[in-house]
């Protein structure tokens, strides 16, 4: 299943719908303003919060947390000892690790678990420059989590570029 995402949604304080490949509203991204940390909520069409993304504004190490049901679900960090510049590790609370690698700033990257493709993020399916898709390849993969991972690594990569 492919989900259509527009880059402009990531401004704090903005709300935006992510659509499925049929054009139906699949997720609402709610940017929470006036907080000590960047916070985004991913909601279902009924308004139920599925995932909360948080980044401390003044943290020493770039880390974002993904939360579900008011508890931690995963931590996203840049992989430090990687030959690839754009390589992130997602550690779920139960210990499972996902690898994210590719050209993050170009919106061309993959999310894998133990070498198996879970999701592919790409702009190639769209002509509009500020639009990309999160293609959740495995049917049993958590679509909300895959979108949250994509949002996290893009935000972190853009922040790193600004700091360089």
Residue pairs with C-beta under 8 A, 6 or more apart in sequence:
1 20
1 21
1 135
1 136
1 143
2 20
2 21
2 125
2 133
2 134
2 135
2 136
3 18
3 19
3 20
3 21
3 26
3 27
3 133
3 134
3 135
3 136
3 143
3 147
4 18
4 19
4 20
4 21
4 126
4 131
4 133
5 18
5 131
5 132
5 133
5 134
5 147
5 150
5 151
6 16
6 128
6 130
6 131
7 107
7 130
7 131
7 132
7 154
8 14
8 16
8 130
9 15
9 16
9 18
9 29
9 31
10 29
10 31
10 40
10 151
10 154
10 155
11 31
12 31
12 32
12 33
12 38
12 39
12 40
13 31
13 32
13 33
14 29
14 31
15 28
15 29
15 30
15 31
16 28
16 29
17 25
17 26
17 27
17 28
17 29
18 25
18 26
18 27
18 28
18 29
18 147
19 25
19 26
20 26
25 45
26 45
26 143
27 42
27 43
27 44
27 45
27 50
27 144
27 147
28 42
28 43
28 44
28 45
28 47
29 40
29 41
29 42
29 43
29 151
30 40
30 41
30 42
30 43
31 39
31 40
32 39
32 40
32 41
36 56
36 57
37 54
37 55
37 56
37 57
38 53
38 54
38 55
38 57
38 155
39 52
39 53
39 54
40 52
40 53
40 151
41 49
41 51
41 52
41 53
42 49
42 50
42 51
42 52
42 53
42 144
42 147
42 148
42 151
43 49
43 50
44 50
50 68
50 144
51 66
51 67
51 68
51 73
51 144
51 145
51 148
52 66
52 67
52 68
53 64
53 65
53 66
53 67
53 148
53 151
53 152
54 64
54 65
54 67
55 62
55 63
55 64
55 65
55 152
55 155
55 156
56 63
61 77
62 77
62 78
62 156
62 159
62 160
63 75
63 76
63 77
64 75
64 76
64 152
64 155
64 156
65 72
65 74
65 75
65 76
66 72
66 73
66 74
66 75
66 76
66 90
66 145
66 148
66 149
66 152
67 73
71 93
72 93
73 92
73 93
73 145
74 90
74 91
74 92
74 93
74 98
74 145
74 149
75 90
75 91
76 88
76 89
76 90
76 100
76 149
76 152
76 153
76 156
77 88
77 89
77 91
78 87
78 88
78 89
78 156
78 160
79 87
79 88
79 89
79 99
82 101
84 101
86 101
86 102
86 103
86 104
86 105
86 109
86 157
87 99
87 100
87 101
88 99
88 100
88 101
88 104
88 152
88 153
88 156
89 97
89 98
89 99
89 100
90 97
90 98
90 99
90 100
90 111
90 149
90 152
91 97
92 98
96 113
97 113
98 111
98 112
98 113
98 118
98 149
99 111
99 112
99 113
100 109
100 110
100 111
100 112
100 149
100 153
101 109
101 110
101 112
102 108
102 109
102 110
102 121
103 109
104 153
104 154
104 157
105 154
105 157
105 158
105 161
106 123
107 121
107 122
107 123
107 132
107 154
108 121
108 122
108 123
108 124
109 120
109 121
109 153
110 117
110 119
110 120
110 121
111 117
111 118
111 119
111 120
111 121
111 146
111 149
111 150
112 118
116 138
117 137
117 138
118 136
118 137
118 138
118 141
118 146
119 134
119 135
119 136
119 137
119 141
119 146
119 149
119 150
120 134
120 135
120 137
121 132
121 133
121 134
121 135
121 150
122 132
122 133
122 135
123 129
123 131
123 132
123 133
125 133
125 135
126 132
126 133
134 143
134 146
134 147
134 150
136 143
136 146
